[in-house]
Amino acid sequence: MNSGNCSETSIDGLSMNIHADDTVCPKYEHSLSRRALLQGAAAGGVAFGGFGRLFGADSAAVARQNGKRVILVFMSGGPSQFETWDPKPGQPTGGPHISIPTALPGIHIDEYMPNLARLADRMITVRSMTSSNGDHDQGGYVAQTAYNPSALVAPAPHWLSICAHEKPSANPGLPSYVMLGKDNFGSLHVPGAGFLGAKYQALQCPGDGSGPQDLPQSSEETIAAFQRREALRKSFSRPFAEGRDSRLVQSHDGAFDQVGRLLRSADLFDISDESPADFDRYGDSRLGRDCILARKLVEEGVPFVRIQHQSGLAWDKHRRAFQSQRWITNEFDTAMGALIDDLIDRGLWKDTLLVLMGEFGRTPQIQGQGQPGRNHWTKCWSLSFGGCGLQEGLVIGSTNDNGTELKDRPVTIHDLFCTFYKTLDIDPHKELEFENRPIPFVEDKLGTPMEEVF
Amino acid sequence: MPKLTKVEKKFFVDDGNNRGPMTMLRVRFHPRDSKLVASCADRRIAWFDLTAEADQEVKGRGKCVVGELVCPHEIGWVRGLDVHPEGKQLATGGSDRTLRVWAWKDGRPGEQPSHQVEAHGGWVEGVAYAPDGRLIATAGFDGLVKVWDSADLKLLQTLEGHKRYVDDVAWSSDGKWLISGGEDGQVIVRDTQSWQTLRTIEFGGANNQSGQIPKHSGVHRLAISRDDRWLGVAGGEQLSVFDLQSGEIVASERDRMQVAFHPKADVLAGGESEAKFWSFEADKLTPPEKDKNGKPKSPQGIPGKPFASVKRGEWSLGLQFSADGKQVALGNAAGIVELYDVG
C-alpha cells in the first residue's frame, strides 16, 4: 500500500519504489491519515485507489484543457468475434447465432446487437485485431496498457491513467479518471496507474450506477463537519510535516482538499434524478446504470471513464456458450445503443472516444472446456470504437470465410493504442522517466496509428 | 423394478470439419422405423439407422454407427425437433428463425423441406407435434408460442404470456392442453379449444445469465406423464414434478436440464451430466405439507426408487424413451447418442 509518504507501493501486485522517503514514520503520526487512506482504498477497491486519483486532479489547474473524453467499456473474458462483430453464419465454425444487416451496406453483425447494427455507420469496427497473449490476466494487461507483463521494466499504467496524466480534467474539483465496477479476476486484469503512481489511479466506483463508497451525501452540515475535521487534522499534522519532503506533504494534503471539493459536488455521482425513461432505454442492468453514470460524468467534465461489463470474466464462454451469450450480448447492445444515442444527441460524440473491447477473441472451433463453447483466441478478433471526430462507418480488416485466419489489414494492440493516443492528441511514443529510465507510453515504441480512421 | 441395459453400440456423427463435436441437444425415435434423429451443434440434424452395424472406427470413441447429417437449414443450428406421431414427417426449428417440415419416406427425411416458414422473431427452440399430428406448436425466443397446421404450416395461433425466451412446448396426450416453459421461470398451461391460459405455474430459477457460466434461466425442458396427471419441468438447477390439474408442485430433485416420462410405466428420467431413472410411486406424488403458518414446506423428492443412473459428461442433452418404452436414447456432448434397453 502506498500511504502517500511511505516508500513502497504495490500496483497490481508489483512492488516498486515511487517516492524516495527514507523516514520511518511512527504509526500514531499516521492515525488520521491512515483512516482517510483506508477509506480511499475501500472506495478504490485497490490500495489508495480513490484518494490517489484526487492527488492527480491537483495538476489540472496547470494542465492544458483538451476537452476530449474517453469511455472504455471493457468486456472481460474475451468476447467471441463470431458472436459480436465478425459472425460467420452458415460456416461450420459459425455457431447457432445468425447475423443481421447493419446501417452499412453488406456488413452484418450478431443478431443480438440490433442497436449496434443500427449505429454501425457511426462506429469503426476492427475485424483484424491480432495479438499473442491468450491469458486473461496478461491479455487484459496488454489490452489496457500496451505492455506485455514479461517486458516490463516498470509497472505499466492503464492507458486511461496515462490519459489522466497527459490530459487531466480542466476542473480541479473533478477526478480525471473514474472506474465504474471492476472485474474480480486476477491482479493484472484491471491494471492500475503503474509507475505513474497513485496520483493517476482511477477513482473507483463499485458499479451498478453507484458513486464512490463512503462519500457522504453533500450538505452544508457534511461540509461544515469536514472543515472542522480538516482544521483538526492540519493542527495534528503540522509536527508530522516538519522535516519531510514538502511535495509529499502537499500532495497528501491535496487529497483532503479534493475530498472537500468532491463533497461540494457529490451529486456528480447521483443518477437518481435521471429520467426513468433513460433507465428503460439503457436496460435494467448494472451496465445500463453504469453507462448512465458515465454519460453524466463526461457531461460534467470527467474526461476518462472505464466501465466494467459484468464481473467474473463474463464474456469468457468456454462452455454452454451460446444460450447465455444471447443474454450478455443483448444487455451490452441495449446499453451501448442508448449510450451512443445520447452522446450524439447531447453533442458529446465529436469529443468522446467510445471503445468497446475485451482482451482477445475466441476460437473458431466449437470445442470449449465443456461443449459447446469456444476457447481463447488471439490470432484474429474484433472490437469497435468511435466518436471523437474519427471517421465513421468504417470496417477495418477481415478474416477468411471460416474465421480461422486473418485475411487483410492486421491491427496489433500497439497499433490500437497509437491510434487511441493520436485521437486524443497524445504522442503515443512519448517517454516518461521512471527511475531515470525512459518509459514510452507504448511498449518499445511499437505500432503505428491506423491512419484510415483519421 | 425396471432395469436399464446398455446397447453395446454408439451412434456418432461428425461433419469432418474439425471444428468441435456435434453436441447433442434433442433426440427423437421414429415411431415406426428403427431410426433416430437428433438435433445437435449444427445447421442439420443427425440421422441414425438403429439396425446398422457399428463397424466404423472413430478416433477416441471406438467402433460406432456413423450417422448422416440431414434436413439442412442454411445457417444457424437446428434447436427444436420433433417427429410426427405416425412418423409421416418431422419438423425442425432453427436459430435461423424458420420452422420446416420434412416428409418421411423410405426410412429417412426428404432432401428438401416440404414446407417452411419464418416462424419467430428469434430462435425456434421448441417444436412439438400434437398427438393427432395435425398441429405443430413452436416455442420462440421472441417470447411467443405459435401453433401451425402441420400440412401446410399455416399459422393458426400466436400465444403471448411469457416475459422472456420460450424454450419448450409439450402437448397432453389427449391434445387438450398445450404447455410451454420459458426462461422467465414460468410454465403456462393452455386450453387448446379456446387457447386461453388455464394456469400459470411458477417453476422459478429465472436469472439474468450473468457471469462466466450461469445456470440456465428458468425452464429448459418439459415432459408430461402417460396419463396426463404429471408435468415434469427441468431447469438449470432443479427437476420438479407438478400436478397438471392443480398446478401444485408434488416432488423436486436437484437434477437439471432434462426430463422425460416413460410412455407405458410410472418411470421418470432426468438430469444432464448424470441421467437418473426413477420408478415413481404415483399415489405418493402429493403437494408438500404446510407449516403452522400455512406456508408449504419444501417439496419431497421423487417418491419411489431410483433404479439406474448413467454418467454421460457435462452438457449432455437429449433424452427420450421410444414409443413402445423398450428403449431410451441419451445424447451427449461428444457428438454421440447411446441407447439403453429398458426391461
Interface residues (C-beta under 8 A of the other chain):
Chain A: G77 P89 G90 P92 T93 G94 G95 P96 H97 I98 S285 Q310 S311 G312 L313 A314 D316 K317 H318 R319 R320 F322 Q323 S324 R326 W327 I328 E331 P364 Q365 I366 Q367 G370 Q371 P372 N402
Chain B: D15 N17 N18 R19 G20 P21 T23 A41 R43 E74 I75 G76 W77 R79 S95 D96 R97 W123 F141 Y165 N208 Q209 S210 G211 Q212 I213 P214 H216 S217 E314 W315 A333 A334
